Amino acid sequence: MSLTSAVSWSLVSGYKNFLGAGRDPSCSLTSKASTEAEHAAMEHLQKLLLALLLVACPPAKASHAWNRMAGAGRAKAPARPYMAYLEGKNGHFCGGFLVAPSWVMTAAQCFSHKPLTVILGAHNIQRREESWQMFEVQRYHRHPDFTNRMQGNDILLLKLKGNATSNSYVRTISFQKIKASGGTVCSIAGWGHKAPTATFHEANVTIHKQRDCLTMYPGLANNLICANSGSAGVPEEGDTGGPLVCNNKAYGIFSYQYKNRIGFYTHIAPYLPWVNSIMKSA
Protein backbone atom coordinates (compact mmCIF):
# COMPACT_ATOMS: atom_id res chain seq x y z
CA MET A 1 0.00 0.00 0.00
CA SER A 2 1.37 3.46 -0.89
CA LEU A 3 1.93 6.12 1.73
CA THR A 4 -0.88 8.25 0.30
CA SER A 5 -3.31 5.29 0.37
CA ALA A 6 -2.33 4.41 3.94
CA VAL A 7 -2.95 7.96 5.17
CA SER A 8 -6.26 8.10 3.28
CA TRP A 9 -7.38 4.78 4.86
CA SER A 10 -6.44 6.04 8.32
CA LEU A 11 -8.34 9.26 7.71
CA VAL A 12 -11.51 7.40 6.70
CA SER A 13 -11.24 5.01 9.66
CA GLY A 14 -10.75 7.85 12.08
CA TYR A 15 -13.69 9.70 10.59
CA LYS A 16 -15.95 6.66 11.03
CA ASN A 17 -14.90 6.33 14.66
CA PHE A 18 -15.60 10.01 15.17
CA LEU A 19 -19.15 9.58 13.85
CA GLY A 20 -19.71 6.74 16.27
CA ALA A 21 -19.24 3.61 14.21
CA GLY A 22 -18.78 0.71 16.63
CA ARG A 23 -19.45 2.88 19.75
CA ASP A 24 -21.45 1.65 22.72
CA PRO A 25 -25.02 3.02 22.30
CA SER A 26 -25.20 3.55 26.06
CA CYS A 27 -22.46 6.20 25.90
CA SER A 28 -23.80 9.73 26.18
CA LEU A 29 -22.60 12.28 23.64
CA THR A 30 -23.06 15.03 26.20
CA SER A 31 -20.79 13.43 28.80
CA LYS A 32 -17.40 15.01 29.61
CA ALA A 33 -15.54 11.84 28.62
CA SER A 34 -17.34 11.74 25.30
CA THR A 35 -16.54 15.40 24.60
CA GLU A 36 -12.85 14.85 25.36
CA ALA A 37 -12.83 11.83 23.09
CA GLU A 38 -14.36 13.88 20.28
CA HIS A 39 -11.68 16.58 20.66
CA ALA A 40 -8.95 13.96 20.60
CA ALA A 41 -10.45 12.36 17.52
CA MET A 42 -10.67 15.74 15.77
CA GLU A 43 -6.98 16.51 16.51
CA HIS A 44 -6.06 13.08 15.17
CA LEU A 45 -8.04 13.74 11.98
CA GLN A 46 -6.39 17.15 11.52
CA LYS A 47 -2.92 15.61 11.81
CA LEU A 48 -3.81 12.89 9.33
CA LEU A 49 -5.25 15.43 6.89
CA LEU A 50 -2.08 17.57 7.11
CA ALA A 51 0.08 14.51 6.45
CA LEU A 52 -2.05 13.60 3.44
CA LEU A 53 -1.77 17.11 2.01
CA LEU A 54 2.02 17.15 2.45
CA VAL A 55 2.32 13.83 0.63
CA ALA A 56 0.02 14.83 -2.21
CA CYS A 57 1.29 18.42 -2.56
CA PRO A 58 4.91 18.80 -1.34
CA PRO A 59 6.08 22.40 -0.74
CA ALA A 60 7.73 24.12 -3.71
CA LYS A 61 11.46 24.79 -3.64
CA ALA A 62 12.61 28.40 -3.40
CA SER A 63 13.68 30.04 -6.63
CA HIS A 64 17.15 31.58 -7.04
CA ALA A 65 18.78 34.14 -9.31
CA TRP A 66 20.68 31.38 -11.07
CA ASN A 67 18.86 28.36 -12.36
CA ARG A 68 21.37 25.63 -11.48
CA MET A 69 21.11 22.27 -13.19
CA ALA A 70 22.71 19.27 -11.49
CA GLY A 71 25.21 17.30 -13.52
CA ALA A 72 25.93 13.57 -13.80
CA GLY A 73 28.37 11.19 -15.45
CA ARG A 74 26.06 10.84 -18.43
CA ALA A 75 24.91 14.35 -19.31
CA LYS A 76 21.45 15.15 -20.58
CA ALA A 77 21.29 16.91 -23.93
CA PRO A 78 21.82 20.57 -22.96
CA ALA A 79 19.55 23.46 -23.88
CA ARG A 80 22.71 25.42 -24.84
CA PRO A 81 24.88 23.05 -26.90
CA TYR A 82 26.97 25.97 -28.19
CA MET A 83 28.53 26.66 -24.76
CA ALA A 84 32.27 26.14 -24.31
CA TYR A 85 34.26 25.84 -21.11
CA LEU A 86 37.78 27.28 -21.46
CA GLU A 87 40.26 25.88 -18.98
CA GLY A 88 43.39 28.02 -18.57
CA LYS A 89 46.58 28.04 -16.56
CA ASN A 90 46.77 28.35 -12.77
CA GLY A 91 43.13 27.41 -12.26
CA HIS A 92 41.74 30.25 -14.39
CA PHE A 93 38.82 29.65 -16.70
CA CYS A 94 36.37 31.46 -18.97
CA GLY A 95 33.19 30.84 -20.85
CA GLY A 96 32.91 30.84 -24.62
CA PHE A 97 30.68 29.66 -27.44
CA LEU A 98 31.04 27.70 -30.66
CA VAL A 99 30.41 29.86 -33.74
CA ALA A 100 31.78 27.46 -36.39
CA PRO A 101 33.00 23.83 -36.29
CA SER A 102 36.58 24.92 -35.54
CA TRP A 103 36.01 28.36 -34.01
CA VAL A 104 35.11 29.50 -30.50
CA MET A 105 34.40 33.11 -29.53
CA THR A 106 35.17 34.52 -26.08
CA ALA A 107 36.43 37.68 -24.35
CA ALA A 108 39.88 39.08 -25.21
CA GLN A 109 40.80 39.26 -21.52
CA CYS A 110 40.80 35.44 -21.45
CA PHE A 111 43.92 35.55 -23.65
CA SER A 112 45.98 36.11 -20.49
CA HIS A 113 45.03 32.63 -19.27
CA LYS A 114 46.46 30.77 -22.26
CA PRO A 115 47.19 28.06 -23.12
CA LEU A 116 43.48 27.30 -23.11
CA THR A 117 41.83 23.91 -23.39
CA VAL A 118 38.37 24.06 -24.93
CA ILE A 119 35.70 21.67 -23.66
CA LEU A 120 32.47 21.39 -25.63
CA GLY A 121 29.36 19.46 -24.66
CA ALA A 122 30.07 19.97 -20.95
CA HIS A 123 27.45 20.08 -18.23
CA ASN A 124 29.30 18.99 -15.10
CA ILE A 125 32.86 20.27 -15.52
CA GLN A 126 34.26 18.56 -12.41
CA ARG A 127 33.71 15.08 -13.78
CA ARG A 128 34.35 14.00 -17.36
CA GLU A 129 31.20 13.16 -19.31
CA GLU A 130 30.68 11.03 -22.40
CA SER A 131 29.41 14.13 -24.21
CA TRP A 132 32.69 16.05 -23.90
CA GLN A 133 34.71 17.10 -26.94
CA MET A 134 38.11 18.52 -25.96
CA PHE A 135 40.38 20.65 -28.16
CA GLU A 136 43.66 22.46 -27.91
CA VAL A 137 43.82 25.91 -29.47
CA GLN A 138 45.78 26.21 -32.69
CA ARG A 139 45.71 30.01 -32.95
CA TYR A 140 44.56 32.92 -30.80
CA HIS A 141 43.10 35.97 -32.56
CA ARG A 142 42.69 38.80 -30.08
CA HIS A 143 41.19 42.04 -31.38
CA PRO A 144 44.11 44.36 -32.19
CA ASP A 145 42.55 47.34 -30.40
CA PHE A 146 42.00 45.56 -27.09
CA THR A 147 43.95 46.99 -24.13
CA ASN A 148 41.70 46.32 -21.15
CA ARG A 149 38.06 45.44 -20.66
CA MET A 150 37.05 48.95 -19.60
CA GLN A 151 38.19 50.26 -23.01
CA GLY A 152 36.09 47.81 -25.00
CA ASN A 153 37.07 45.62 -27.98
CA ASP A 154 36.91 42.67 -25.59
CA ILE A 155 36.65 39.92 -28.20
CA LEU A 156 38.84 36.90 -28.95
CA LEU A 157 38.58 34.16 -31.58
CA LEU A 158 40.05 30.71 -30.95
CA LYS A 159 40.97 28.47 -33.89
CA LEU A 160 40.68 24.89 -32.67
CA LYS A 161 42.97 22.02 -33.57
CA GLY A 162 40.24 20.06 -35.31
CA ASN A 163 36.54 20.36 -36.01
CA ALA A 164 33.79 19.82 -33.47
CA THR A 165 31.31 17.06 -34.24
CA SER A 166 27.77 18.39 -34.33
CA ASN A 167 25.29 16.38 -32.25
CA SER A 168 22.65 16.91 -29.57
CA TYR A 169 25.36 18.02 -27.10
CA VAL A 170 27.48 20.22 -29.37
CA ARG A 171 26.21 22.74 -31.91
CA THR A 172 27.11 26.18 -33.23
CA ILE A 173 25.16 29.36 -32.55
CA SER A 174 24.52 32.10 -35.09
CA PHE A 175 24.84 35.85 -34.52
CA GLN A 176 22.06 38.29 -33.73
CA LYS A 177 22.64 41.13 -36.19
CA ILE A 178 19.50 43.16 -35.46
CA LYS A 179 19.85 45.59 -32.56
CA ALA A 180 17.91 44.57 -29.44
CA SER A 181 15.74 47.39 -28.12
CA GLY A 182 15.73 48.51 -24.50
CA GLY A 183 13.66 46.22 -22.32
CA THR A 184 14.47 43.09 -24.35
CA VAL A 185 14.92 40.06 -22.11
CA CYS A 186 17.93 37.96 -23.05
CA SER A 187 19.87 35.24 -21.23
CA ILE A 188 23.32 34.36 -20.00
CA ALA A 189 24.89 31.10 -18.83
CA GLY A 190 28.09 29.68 -17.40
CA TRP A 191 29.77 27.59 -14.72
CA GLY A 192 30.47 29.91 -11.85
CA HIS A 193 32.58 32.36 -9.94
CA LYS A 194 36.25 32.35 -8.91
CA ALA A 195 36.34 28.56 -8.63
CA PRO A 196 34.42 26.40 -11.10
CA THR A 197 31.27 24.76 -9.80
CA ALA A 198 30.02 21.33 -10.73
CA THR A 199 26.80 22.59 -12.25
CA PHE A 200 25.85 24.69 -15.23
CA HIS A 201 23.68 27.73 -14.55
CA GLU A 202 21.69 30.26 -16.53
CA ALA A 203 19.69 33.44 -15.90
CA ASN A 204 17.74 36.15 -17.69
CA VAL A 205 18.93 39.75 -18.07
CA THR A 206 17.19 42.86 -19.40
CA ILE A 207 18.86 45.08 -22.00
CA HIS A 208 19.08 48.81 -21.23
CA LYS A 209 18.64 51.48 -23.88
CA GLN A 210 22.06 52.70 -25.03
CA ARG A 211 21.06 56.26 -24.19
CA ASP A 212 20.34 55.20 -20.61
CA CYS A 213 23.66 53.34 -20.41
CA LEU A 214 25.57 56.45 -21.46
CA THR A 215 23.61 58.59 -19.01
CA MET A 216 24.39 56.26 -16.12
CA TYR A 217 27.98 55.61 -17.20
CA PRO A 218 29.45 58.61 -19.05
CA GLY A 219 32.51 57.69 -21.05
CA LEU A 220 31.32 54.14 -21.63
CA ALA A 221 33.41 52.51 -24.37
CA ASN A 222 31.93 52.06 -27.83
CA ASN A 223 30.16 48.84 -28.72
CA LEU A 224 29.33 47.93 -25.15
CA ILE A 225 25.86 46.77 -24.13
CA CYS A 226 24.66 47.11 -20.56
CA ALA A 227 22.07 44.80 -19.07
CA ASN A 228 20.58 44.35 -15.63
CA SER A 229 20.07 40.90 -14.17
CA GLY A 230 17.91 42.13 -11.31
CA SER A 231 19.95 39.98 -8.90
CA ALA A 232 23.30 40.80 -7.30
CA GLY A 233 26.20 38.70 -8.54
CA VAL A 234 24.60 37.69 -11.83
CA PRO A 235 26.46 37.06 -14.06
CA GLU A 236 29.54 35.94 -12.13
CA GLU A 237 33.21 36.61 -12.72
CA GLY A 238 33.87 33.11 -14.04
CA ASP A 239 31.25 33.62 -16.76
CA THR A 240 33.52 36.08 -18.62
CA GLY A 241 33.50 35.32 -22.33
CA GLY A 242 30.10 33.64 -22.26
CA PRO A 243 27.40 34.69 -24.73
CA LEU A 244 24.56 37.13 -24.20
CA VAL A 245 21.80 35.32 -26.08
CA CYS A 246 18.79 37.13 -27.54
CA ASN A 247 16.20 35.32 -29.67
CA ASN A 248 18.38 32.18 -29.53
CA LYS A 249 21.29 34.02 -31.18
CA ALA A 250 24.58 35.37 -29.83
CA TYR A 251 24.22 39.12 -29.33
CA GLY A 252 27.05 39.96 -26.95
CA ILE A 253 30.04 38.64 -24.96
CA PHE A 254 30.12 39.08 -21.19
CA SER A 255 33.01 41.41 -20.33
CA TYR A 256 32.63 42.72 -16.78
CA GLN A 257 30.20 43.75 -14.07
CA TYR A 258 29.81 47.06 -12.25
CA LYS A 259 28.93 47.17 -8.55
CA ASN A 260 27.73 43.58 -8.62
CA ARG A 261 24.57 44.49 -10.53
CA ILE A 262 24.99 45.85 -14.08
CA GLY A 263 26.70 43.61 -16.62
CA PHE A 264 28.58 44.93 -19.65
CA TYR A 265 28.79 42.95 -22.87
CA THR A 266 30.75 43.41 -26.09
CA HIS A 267 28.26 43.98 -28.89
CA ILE A 268 29.19 41.37 -31.51
CA ALA A 269 27.57 42.82 -34.64
CA PRO A 270 30.00 45.78 -35.11
CA TYR A 271 32.91 43.29 -35.07
CA LEU A 272 31.52 40.89 -37.66
CA PRO A 273 33.64 42.29 -40.53
CA TRP A 274 36.76 41.62 -38.45
CA VAL A 275 35.45 38.19 -37.40
CA ASN A 276 34.69 37.16 -40.98
CA SER A 277 38.09 38.32 -42.21
CA ILE A 278 39.91 36.31 -39.53
CA MET A 279 37.91 33.17 -40.16
CA LYS A 280 38.34 33.36 -43.94
CA SER A 281 42.07 33.98 -43.78
CA ALA A 282 42.84 31.15 -41.34
C-alpha positions in Angstrom: 0.0 0.0 0.0 1.4 3.5 -0.9 1.9 6.1 1.7 -0.9 8.2 0.3 -3.3 5.3 0.4 -2.3 4.4 3.9 -2.9 8.0 5.2 -6.3 8.1 3.3 -7.4 4.8 4.9 -6.4 6.0 8.3 -8.3 9.3 7.7 -11.5 7.4 6.7 -11.2 5.0 9.7 -10.8 7.9 12.1 -13.7 9.7 10.6 -16.0 6.7 11.0 -14.9 6.3 14.7 -15.6 10.0 15.2 -19.1 9.6 13.9 -19.7 6.7 16.3 -19.2 3.6 14.2 -18.8 0.7 16.6 -19.5 2.9 19.7 -21.5 1.6 22.7 -25.0 3.0 22.3 -25.2 3.6 26.1 -22.5 6.2 25.9 -23.8 9.7 26.2 -22.6 12.3 23.6 -23.1 15.0 26.2 -20.8 13.4 28.8 -17.4 15.0 29.6 -15.5 11.8 28.6 -17.3 11.7 25.3 -16.5 15.4 24.6 -12.9 14.9 25.4 -12.8 11.8 23.1 -14.4 13.9 20.3 -11.7 16.6 20.7 -8.9 14.0 20.6 -10.5 12.4 17.5 -10.7 15.7 15.8 -7.0 16.5 16.5 -6.1 13.1 15.2 -8.0 13.7 12.0 -6.4 17.2 11.5 -2.9 15.6 11.8 -3.8 12.9 9.3 -5.2 15.4 6.9 -2.1 17.6 7.1 0.1 14.5 6.5 -2.1 13.6 3.4 -1.8 17.1 2.0 2.0 17.1 2.4 2.3 13.8 0.6 0.0 14.8 -2.2 1.3 18.4 -2.6 4.9 18.8 -1.3 6.1 22.4 -0.7 7.7 24.1 -3.7 11.5 24.8 -3.6 12.6 28.4 -3.4 13.7 30.0 -6.6 17.1 31.6 -7.0 18.8 34.1 -9.3 20.7 31.4 -11.1 18.9 28.4 -12.4 21.4 25.6 -11.5 21.1 22.3 -13.2 22.7 19.3 -11.5 25.2 17.3 -13.5 25.9 13.6 -13.8 28.4 11.2 -15.5 26.1 10.8 -18.4 24.9 14.3 -19.3 21.4 15.1 -20.6 21.3 16.9 -23.9 21.8 20.6 -23.0 19.6 23.5 -23.9 22.7 25.4 -24.8 24.9 23.1 -26.9 27.0 26.0 -28.2 28.5 26.7 -24.8 32.3 26.1 -24.3 34.3 25.8 -21.1 37.8 27.3 -21.5 40.3 25.9 -19.0 43.4 28.0 -18.6 46.6 28.0 -16.6 46.8 28.4 -12.8 43.1 27.4 -12.3 41.7 30.3 -14.4 38.8 29.7 -16.7 36.4 31.5 -19.0 33.2 30.8 -20.8 32.9 30.8 -24.6 30.7 29.7 -27.4 31.0 27.7 -30.7 30.4 29.9 -33.7 31.8 27.5 -36.4 33.0 23.8 -36.3 36.6 24.9 -35.5 36.0 28.4 -34.0 35.1 29.5 -30.5 34.4 33.1 -29.5 35.2 34.5 -26.1 36.4 37.7 -24.3 39.9 39.1 -25.2 40.8 39.3 -21.5 40.8 35.4 -21.4 43.9 35.6 -23.7 46.0 36.1 -20.5 45.0 32.6 -19.3 46.5 30.8 -22.3 47.2 28.1 -23.1 43.5 27.3 -23.1 41.8 23.9 -23.4 38.4 24.1 -24.9 35.7 21.7 -23.7 32.5 21.4 -25.6 29.4 19.5 -24.7 30.1 20.0 -20.9 27.4 20.1 -18.2 29.3 19.0 -15.1 32.9 20.3 -15.5 34.3 18.6 -12.4 33.7 15.1 -13.8 34.3 14.0 -17.4 31.2 13.2 -19.3 30.7 11.0 -22.4 29.4 14.1 -24.2 32.7 16.0 -23.9 34.7 17.1 -26.9 38.1 18.5 -26.0 40.4 20.6 -28.2 43.7 22.5 -27.9 43.8 25.9 -29.5 45.8 26.2 -32.7 45.7 30.0 -33.0 44.6 32.9 -30.8 43.1 36.0 -32.6 42.7 38.8 -30.1 41.2 42.0 -31.4 44.1 44.4 -32.2 42.5 47.3 -30.4 42.0 45.6 -27.1 44.0 47.0 -24.1 41.7 46.3 -21.2 38.1 45.4 -20.7 37.1 49.0 -19.6 38.2 50.3 -23.0 36.1 47.8 -25.0 37.1 45.6 -28.0 36.9 42.7 -25.6 36.6 39.9 -28.2 38.8 36.9 -29.0 38.6 34.2 -31.6 40.0 30.7 -31.0 41.0 28.5 -33.9 40.7 24.9 -32.7 43.0 22.0 -33.6 40.2 20.1 -35.3 36.5 20.4 -36.0 33.8 19.8 -33.5 31.3 17.1 -34.2 27.8 18.4 -34.3 25.3 16.4 -32.2 22.6 16.9 -29.6 25.4 18.0 -27.1 27.5 20.2 -29.4 26.2 22.7 -31.9 27.1 26.2 -33.2 25.2 29.4 -32.6 24.5 32.1 -35.1 24.8 35.8 -34.5 22.1 38.3 -33.7 22.6 41.1 -36.2 19.5 43.2 -35.5 19.8 45.6 -32.6 17.9 44.6 -29.4 15.7 47.4 -28.1 15.7 48.5 -24.5 13.7 46.2 -22.3 14.5 43.1 -24.4 14.9 40.1 -22.1 17.9 38.0 -23.1 19.9 35.2 -21.2 23.3 34.4 -20.0 24.9 31.1 -18.8 28.1 29.7 -17.4 29.8 27.6 -14.7 30.5 29.9 -11.9 32.6 32.4 -9.9 36.3 32.4 -8.9 36.3 28.6 -8.6 34.4 26.4 -11.1 31.3 24.8 -9.8 30.0 21.3 -10.7 26.8 22.6 -12.3 25.9 24.7 -15.2 23.7 27.7 -14.5 21.7 30.3 -16.5 19.7 33.4 -15.9 17.7 36.2 -17.7 18.9 39.8 -18.1 17.2 42.9 -19.4 18.9 45.1 -22.0 19.1 48.8 -21.2 18.6 51.5 -23.9 22.1 52.7 -25.0 21.1 56.3 -24.2 20.3 55.2 -20.6 23.7 53.3 -20.4 25.6 56.4 -21.5 23.6 58.6 -19.0 24.4 56.3 -16.1 28.0 55.6 -17.2 29.4 58.6 -19.0 32.5 57.7 -21.0 31.3 54.1 -21.6 33.4 52.5 -24.4 31.9 52.1 -27.8 30.2 48.8 -28.7 29.3 47.9 -25.2 25.9 46.8 -24.1 24.7 47.1 -20.6 22.1 44.8 -19.1 20.6 44.3 -15.6 20.1 40.9 -14.2 17.9 42.1 -11.3 20.0 40.0 -8.9 23.3 40.8 -7.3 26.2 38.7 -8.5 24.6 37.7 -11.8 26.5 37.1 -14.1 29.5 35.9 -12.1 33.2 36.6 -12.7 33.9 33.1 -14.0 31.3 33.6 -16.8 33.5 36.1 -18.6 33.5 35.3 -22.3 30.1 33.6 -22.3 27.4 34.7 -24.7 24.6 37.1 -24.2 21.8 35.3 -26.1 18.8 37.1 -27.5 16.2 35.3 -29.7 18.4 32.2 -29.5 21.3 34.0 -31.2 24.6 35.4 -29.8 24.2 39.1 -29.3 27.0 40.0 -26.9 30.0 38.6 -25.0 30.1 39.1 -21.2 33.0 41.4 -20.3 32.6 42.7 -16.8 30.2 43.7 -14.1 29.8 47.1 -12.2 28.9 47.2 -8.5 27.7 43.6 -8.6 24.6 44.5 -10.5 25.0 45.8 -14.1 26.7 43.6 -16.6 28.6 44.9 -19.6 28.8 43.0 -22.9 30.8 43.4 -26.1 28.3 44.0 -28.9 29.2 41.4 -31.5 27.6 42.8 -34.6 30.0 45.8 -35.1 32.9 43.3 -35.1 31.5 40.9 -37.7 33.6 42.3 -40.5 36.8 41.6 -38.4 35.4 38.2 -37.4 34.7 37.2 -41.0 38.1 38.3 -42.2 39.9 36.3 -39.5 37.9 33.2 -40.2 38.3 33.4 -43.9 42.1 34.0 -43.8 42.8 31.1 -41.3 
